[in-house]
Amino acid sequence: MQGIWDPAAEAIPTAAYWDGMDWEYPTYVGYMIHVMQGYQSTMIRWANERPMVTQKSANATIGRIGKLAQHVALGSRCWAAGAACAPTWPLVDAQQRPGANPQRSMNHTCYSVETEGFSKDPIDYGYDYIYSAANPWPTALIDRVVSHGVWFFQQTGLEADPLRIIGHGATDTCTRSDDPGSAFPMVEVQERIAAGVSGSSSGPVTPPPGSSSIDEQLAALAHEDALQAARLDDHDVAFEVINERLARPLAR
Ligand SMILES: [Zn+2]
């Protein structure tokens, strides 16, 4: 599994990432949602920096109006999450536990999506408003978090269990307890992603747009088959690794 881009997203590649997966963690374990404490335009500006200046990124960013931009392909690792700190998420690997190995950040096992806006006063710079019951998360943004999540689980083959859909705060209660914050509709997002994955049939593969001739369409289908086979190989490894590593079974 490498180099997969969501066709629904605008591809804006960043230089701030690790290519491929870590040898110890061949696939992702979860879909991690963050709040930027800022604006999507800023993260897109960072993504366009050459040479790299800002050592921060996300696999994808989502704006308040629902703009979806992908910066790091599925199959590579962004720089959105640090090490685990007093995590509440049971899928944190022993090597990612505080103090175990400083090289084992959560970026190795989580596909990260950064969403536009603020869950609290950033204090040392400006903001327009903070998400709350009175200022709820925009529907267009949440819809994209869901649709990109459905794509993530379809592509990886991971079960869209609520346990695999988390906020950054679940792996870092020390400095990220408000990420994405209590106003974020996490349960709704978990339920909608699960419903989206289970409701989507594995219908015929649609050839990519622009494939005009029959030969090109057949070549595209053969390419899809090869990709699917490669993904399935990865999944077998992933589930073996997960089964070996988890001290407790997946449970809600
Ligand atoms: Zn975060």
Residues whose N, C-alpha, C, O or C-beta is under 5 A from the ligand:
A	BS01	ZN	H34 V35 A80 H168 D179
